[in-house]
Amino acid sequence: MKISILDAKTFGADADLSVFDTLGTIQTYQTSSYEQTLKHINDADVVITNKVVIDQHIMDNSSLKLICVAATGMNNIDLEYAKQKGIVVKNVVGYSTASVAQLTFALALDFIQKLSYYKEYTLSKQWCKSEIFTHIDKPFYELENKTWGIIGLGNIGAKVASIASSFGCNIQYYSTSGANNNTQYKNISLDELLKTSDIISIHCALNDVTNNLINNKNLNLLKDEAIILNLGRGGIVNENDISDELNSNRLYYGTDVVTKEPIEESNPLMNVENKERLIITPHIAWASKEARTKLINSIKDNISNISL
């Protein structure tokens, strides 16, 4: 079996990809542009890709039998054409639930606890000059009794709900598909969730329903000092509109995703004036060491379990 890994760099420099060596002959490329993809696939039977696009042209000009997506989302694969060609496509689900939930709370607690401010206060030696033992000029708050609204109560959303409940939060959610009827938590409309939540975390997929879901038509519904956390996809929150809200000194926004990644310098979020109200991380929520190890092992299983 010949296996080509198209964007190994996305697994991280510390990732052990040697688990694939027992499966066949491995070709590894750190990155692959679309123009390089056919050359990098060469005569491979199996391709492993995270974000490299595999479309009709690529399939027609290769001998692929199996496409392994190193992620849950498969929007970089022409799934319908793969089905027509008899090419099996396998993704990985559930590997990053704990990792995404953890970053969700890291962002929330940074805003709630004002950690960045107090870290800077101490490391800049201002505490050394204090006349008293403490410094609480930047008020911080407790999660207990806050209302936490979740947009998308799938596996990750449910994990966040469970953890938030342990902090004493009141949980409510909005189902973007309308199909989730979880009775453990309060299911409400999007407008009601935006009006009544202190913290809102987004854990849904990007699709026709959720594209531009949060925008200037409903951002004004949010409470002053509300926290919005986007752990779903860029495009769910309108970046121009949320930037305007941040500059009006009203909200907090933490996001791990943007519409175009890597982020462009022209992205309005890069020019927000009130930077203390904004945290952007470079799409890392999925990528704890443990999550990446699970991902690699699951891809190996996907290859091992297919008869080519």
Buried (B, 14 or more C-beta within 10 A) or exposed (E): BBBBBBBBBBBEEEBEBEEBEEBBEBBBBEEBEEEEBEEBBEEBBBBBBBBBBBBEBBBEEBEBBBBBBBBBEBBBBBEEBBEEBEBBBBBBEEBBBBBBBBBBBBBBBBBBBBEBBBEEBEEEEEEEEEEEEEEEEEEEEEBEEBBBBBBBBBBBBBBBBEBBBEBEBBBBBBBBEEEBEBEEBBBBEBEBBBBBBBBBBBBBBBBEEBEEBBBEEBBEBBBEEBBBBBBBBBBBBBBEBBBBBBBEEBBBBBBBBBBEEEBEEEBBBBEBEBEBBBBBBEBEBBBBEEBBBBBBBBBBEBBEEBEE
